[in-house]
Amino acid sequence: MKKIKYLSILLITMLFIGCSNAEERMNSRAMSEIERGNFIKASYLLNNAIKINPDYLDGVVNYRNVYPRAIDQANENVEEYKKVSAYQLEAYSYEDLLKLKNNYYYADPIIHRKLGLSIEIPTIEELYKLKSTMGETYYLAGNELENRELNRNEKRERYYLYERGVELSPKYLDIVNRREVAYKEALVKAMFKFSSNTPYASRKSLAIQIKSEVAKGRKKNLIRIIPLEENTFYTAWRNSDSISKINTGIEVNMNYITKTPESLQRKIVPLTWNEEYIVQTKKGPEKRTIKRNYFRYDYYKSSSVEVSFTYIMKDLSTGEIIGSGDFKGIGGDSYRWSTYSGNIPSGQGRNGYTRKLRSQKELEKIALEDAITKISKDISEKI
């Protein structure tokens, strides 16, 4: 019982030491940022430090000193971009201002008790007003991209600006309607065309993996994979003309699949060892040594499958090639073992461990999955 109690105390002590190290590292990084004049970033780091431990004195003191300077820096950035009507940059500067105030507003009550007299805590009304102002600024930033010929990235950016504006101030003018129009124009409706030799499982896997990759980023609501008949795809692809159902075409070809059958290599290594024995002579027992020879047979068995894919991705509304690549997938299996013959040493086994290699069908599946994973990541980044 005493041993269990001792271990519990030890674990708790180690936990506190670990926390202490984390908050001290953040405090140290914040000091470096302050030296560079990055008060906003320093405030974020110190906020994280006192989240870990609200009683961390150095963190609290430094946060008290840097927070007002960070607020001033964010306000200065806002005013700087406001003067030149750079609404997008102004909106991003407002994000810093809101995050700084939210961090303090939602800080641990211990922090409020310690700093409430020296730093004014933002009110909820103040935060709501700031959000409303930010929403208006995002609206103006989105408007800057209206009535222009936009590429697909600019169309997305316009949608993101309106989307954030709606999150902050959904009742501001016609921001919701503008967001909906921007969404329709930014939406990617893509279709795949596979070469006839591409396995069905690979076709399905590619679409699933692309959706999964895209879902990790901002584009997750803007990408759709549309299943259509081949004639529809070819008409849009050849004419470089976007139709109502798709605006992006992706042609995937499997170039080759090379199978290397199971092969076996053998290498013979001559070895020696000294065997000691006792003989009786006129002078008495004598130790003698005789050199023994034996052989080690090193085996290497291997098998592999290599598959190659290429793809081309086209913006059907402009005919622009927006992505392409050549990717190889490898599926391989191999192992080594040894056997011995001759006057082998005592204790040395004669036969090593052997096993069957994976089948060519299994290796082909691995190779296809490897190639599809590589293609899906590249398409997801460029789509």
N, C-alpha and C positions, 0 to 999 in steps of 0.2 A: 504493500500500500504506500509506504514511504517512497519507494522507487518511482511509482506512477506519479505521485504528487511532485516529486523533484523534476521529472521529465516535463510535466505540464508547465511548471514555473520556468524551466529552461526554454521551452518553445515560445512562451509568451514574451520572455526577455529577448529572444532572437527576433521575434516579430517587430517589437518596438525598435530594435537596433536597425532593422531593415527599413522601417518607415523613416527613421531619423536620417539615414543615409540618403533616401530619396528626396526628402524635403531640403536637406542641405545642398544636394546637387542642384536642385532647381533654384535655390537661393543664389548659389554660386554663378549659375548661368545667367540669372537675372542681373547680377552685378556687372557681368561682362557686357550685357546689352545696354545697361545704363551708361557705361563708359563710352559706348558707341553712339549714344544719343537715342537709342531705340526704347523710349519709355513705354510705349504701348505693349511691345513684346515682353518687356520686363514685368509689366503689370500682370500679364497673363501667366507668366511663370510663377510669380509670387502668389498669385491667387491659387494656383495649383498646389503650391507648397503649404499654404495655410488650410487648404481643404484637407490635406493629409493629416495635419496636426494644428488645430486652431490655437494651441498653446505654444507654438513655436515662436519664441520671442523675436529672434532676428527677422524671421519672415514677416511678422506682424508690423514691426517697426519699419522695415524697408517698404512694405506695401503701403503703409500710411504716408511715407515720403514720396513714393513714385506715382501713386494713383492720381493725385491732382495734376501732376506733370503730364501723365498719359492722357487725361481728359483734355488738357490744354492742347496737346499735340494733335489729337484727333480733331478738335474744333478748328485748329489752324489749317489742317488738311482740307476740311470741309470748305472753309472760307476761300482757300486758295483755288480750289476747283470751281467753286461757285462764281468767282470773278470772271472766269473764262468760259463759263457755261459748259464745262466738261461734266455732264450729268452722270455719266457712267462711273467715272472716278469719284465724283462727289458721293454717289450712292455707296460705293465701296468704303469710302471713308466714314460714312454714317454707320456702316456695319461695325467698324471698330468702336465707335462711340457707344452704340447700343450694347455691344458685348461687354465693354468695360463697366457700364452702368448695371447691366444685368448681373455680372459677376459679383458686384458689391451688394446689390439689392438682395440677391439670393444667398449671400454668404451665411456662414454659421452664426447663430445668435451671439455666440461668444465673441466673434469678431465685431459685431455691431456694438456690443457692450464696451469693448475695448477702444473702438475707433469712432463711435457715434458722436462724441463730443468734439473731435478734431476734424472729422470728415462727415459732411452732410450725406445722409442716406437718401438716394433717389426715391421719389414717391411713385406709386403705380400710375398716377395721372401723368407724371413726367415721362414715364416710359411709353405710355399709350400715345402721347403727343409726338414723341420722337418717332415712333413707328409710323404714324400718319404722315409726318414730314418725309420720312424715307420712302413711303409708298408713292408719294407725289414725285419724288426725285427719280425713282425707277420708271415711272410713267413717262417722264420727260426723256429719260435715257432711251427707252424703247422707241419713242417718237422720232428720235434722231435717225433711226434706221428705216423709217417709213419713206415711201415714195422713192425708193432707190432700187437699183438692180443688185440683189444680194446673192452671194454664194451660199452654199448649204450651211457653212459654219456661222455666217452672219445671220441667217434665218433662225438658227438655233439660239444664238445670243439674244436676238430680239425676243424670242419666246421666253428665255430664262429671265430676262429683265422684267417683262410683264408678269411672269409667274411669281417672281419674288414680290413685285408690287402688289399683286392680289393677296398674297399671304399677309402683307403688312397693312394694307388699306383697301379692302375689297369693294368698298362703296365709292371710291374716288372716280368721279366722272364715268367714262366708258371703259375703264381699265379691264374689266372682265371680258367684254366683247373683243377688245383688241388682243387680249391673251388668246381667245379662242381662234381668231383669224390667224394669229402668228403660229399657233399650234398646228393648224391644218397645213400651213405653208412649210413648216419645219419638219413635218412628219415624213419619215422615210418608210416607204412601202417597197420592200425588196422581195425579189423572187430569185430562186436558184435554178440554173439549168445544168444538169450533170451529164457527163459523157456516159454512154450506154454501158460501159464496162465498170462503172462505179457501183460497188455493192450497196444495196438498199440500206443496210444498217449504217453505213458511213454517211449516207445522205441525211438520214434522220438524226444521227449524232451531231453532224455539223450544225444543223439548224438549232438543236437544243443547246449546244455549247456556246454558240454566238449569242443566243438570248441570255444565257447565264452570264457571259462576260459583260455584255452591255448593261445588265441589271446592276452591276457593281458601281456604275458611274452615273453622271447626270443625264445621259442619253436614254436611260431605261424606259422613259415614257414616249420616246420619239422614234423607236425602231419597231417595225412590224415585219414579220416574215409571212409573205402571202403565197399560198399554194395555188397555182394556176396551170392551165393546160399549156403545152409547149408552143402551140401556134401563137398564143397571145404573147408569150415571152419573145419569140423570134421576131414578130412584127414590131414590137417596141424596140428590140435590140438592133435590128437592121436599120430601122429608120431613125434611130436615136431620138425617139419621140415618146415623151411621157404620156401614158394614158391614165384614165381615172383610177385604175386599180393598182398600178405600180409606177414607181418613178426611179427605181434602182434595179439594175440587173447584175447578177453575179453568175458568171460561167465558170464551172469547175470541171477540169479534165483530169482523169487518171491516166498518166503517161505510160507507166509500165509497172509491173510487179515482178521482181526477180527473186527466185527461190534458190538458195544454195543448199543442196541436200546435205545430209549428215556426212561429215568427213572425220577420219581418224588419223592422227599422226602419232608416230612412235619414235622415241629416242632411247638408245641403249647407252647407259653410263656404267663403265667398269669401276668397281670399288674394291678396296682392300681393308682388312682389319687384322690385328695381331692376336692370335690365340696363345695363351700361356698354359703351360702344363709342367708337371713335375716328373723328373726321371731319377732313377736310383743309379748312382755311380759308386766307384770305389771310395770316393771321398765323401759319399753321402748324397742326400737328395739335392738335386739342382733344378732351378727354375729355368725353363727354356721357352723360347717364343718362335712360333711359326706363322708366316704370312699367309693369310687365306684370301682367296679371290672370289668375288661374287658379282652379280650384275643387277642393276636397277633398270626397269623398263618404264619410262615416263610416257604416259598416254595423254593426248589432248583431243577431245571429241567436241565438235561444234556444228551448228546449223543456224541458218539465218534467212530472213526474208526482208527485202527492201522494196518499198513502194514510193512512187513519185507522183505528186499532184502539182498542177498549176491552176491559177485562177485569175480572172480579170473581172473587175467591178467597174461598172459604168453608170454615170448619172444620165439617165435616159432623157432628161429634159434639156440637157446641153450637149450630150455626146462625149462629155469629158471622162477620161479614165481616172477614177479616183482611188484605185487600188489594184495591185497585182502582186504575184509572188510565185515562187517555185519552192516547194517544200518536200522533203524526204522523210519517210518514217521507217524506223528500223525495229525489227523484232528478232532477237537473237537469244541463243542458249548455248552454253558451253560448260565444260568442267574438266578437271585434270585428276588423274589418279596414277598410282605407281604399283608395280609388282616386282618381286625379287626372285632370283634363282641362283643356284650355286651354293657355295659354303657360306650361307648367311649367318650373321652373328646370332647368338642365343637371345631370344626375346623378340627378334625382328620377324614380323608376320610376312607371309609370302604374297598375299593378295590385298590390294587396296579396295576402297569402297567404289562401287560402280552404280550408276543409275541410268534410267532412260532419259533422253532429251525430250523436250516438248515437241509435239507434233508440228508439222508444217502448217496445219490449219490453225493451231494456237498461235504460232509465230506470225502468221499472216494477220490475224486479228489484232495482235499487239502493234504490228507495223502500221496498220490502217488507223488505229486509235492514236498512235503517235503523230502521224501526219495530219489527221483531222484536228487534233488539239493545237498544233502549230498554225494551221490555216485559220482556225476559228479565232485565235487570239489576234492575228494580223488583220483579219476582216473587221473584227470588233473595234479595233483601234482606228480604222480608216473609213468605216461606213458612215 
